[in-house]
Amino acid sequence: MADEVILLDFWPSLFGMRCRIALAEKGVKYEYKEEDLRNKSDLLLRMNPIHKKIPVLVHNGKPVCESLIILHYIDEAWSDKCPLLPSDPYQRAQARFWADYIDKKFYDLGKKLWTTKGEEQEAAKKELIDSLKLLEGELGDKPFYGGEKLGFLDIAFVPFYTWFYAYETCGNFSIEAECPKLIAWTKRCLEIENVSKSLIEPQKVYDLVLRLKKSLGIE
Ligand code: GS8
């Protein structure tokens, strides 16, 4: 029997984009189901009753939640093609460490950049730039975090690129001026079709941010 694979997702989600790239890299055919997060489907509530969040990967009726856990699962369940995590245990631990760092730092900092002003926004901007510089240092002179090819950490990190334009415009700064090597890496990632077709246009994210700001009464 063929595998039944469903991805419950929401188009601007950084976490959903990770799963889309990994599934594309593995060549897994799946059904994409867009969720309305203000009116969550019964399927989402049944498949992720703990957090009630997307993304959820439903593989032959069984749900896997949390994007980084989904990436691991995809790597293990479709292990015959295109390994995502490094084979060396130490390198695997490093990739997991930085993916965890990204999740602990960027989502909240990014949100602060477009929801605050003045000193609070400046502090978020500085912290974001410092963190991006750390990640740029971790890349070093390698083409990808995965070495010569796209890997787990590349997939965990590159969706944030789609939000960079919104962060830069709201915070009035240039990530390229601060971290040129990091932006060169995003460009290399985007040359890979499985990446570019899984990400959404930065302008669409910015338009969404403007709508969210309006609905939240900011500015
Ligand atoms: C985060 C998922 C998440 O925040 C992961 O999968 O890595 N740690 C999780 N999902 C959001 C949409 S993306 O911003 C979500 O589903 N929110 C709905 C809600 O909070 O009700």
Boltz pocket constraint, residues with backbone or C-beta under 6 A from the ligand:
constraints:
  - pocket:
      binder: B
      contacts: [[A, 10], [A, 13], [A, 14], [A, 15], [A, 37], [A, 51], [A, 52], [A, 53], [A, 54], [A, 55], [A, 65], [A, 66], [A, 67], [A, 68]]
      max_distance: 6.0
